[in-house]
């Protein structure tokens, strides 16, 4: 006959992923303690082991036709070694390209709790629309148990073009002091992106009196 004994256990927060050795002992009556051969329990972190702590874009955003550095602050959240890390940006169907290298980064080992940076030099197409582009990341590595792990987070990269416009005097019928007249101004968009919610306002001056509404919404 045999007896089954069950224990409720909690894994320590600092436990290392992989095989962890567990020992036990028992005694019969008043006899000596007997310690059988130790056995292993597999510990596996349920949450993703690699975390993106922050994303920093040079000057705050990508600008069409210009190169900018994009830095990913990463951290190994596990208390164990990660090996053969491969990280790449999925830029398919996105008007952003890597400059000077491929979009894949490879690291042989990431030590426990290590923080590190992954930096890309990216170029937004000259005609890229101003908006936030959702870029999938493909992260692959081998954990301490020898298992191949994959994480596929998505990050947002802002592309924004600084407005480039000009204002010109097209026509005027005001030639004499005290005479009512009309002044026609034009606003031209010289950039590649749309200008939205624009307005023009004619400011007060001692040289003229504004007879119509000074602000015009375009």
PyMOL commands that set and color helices and strands:
alter all, ss='L'
color gray80, all
select helices_A, chain A and resi 58-60
alter helices_A, ss='H'
color red, helices_A
select strands_A, chain A and resi 18-22+39-43+50-57+67-76+82-90+96-98+104-110+115-124+131-142+148-151+154-159+165-172+183-189+199-201+215-217
alter strands_A, ss='S'
color yellow, strands_A
deselect
rebuild
show_as cartoon
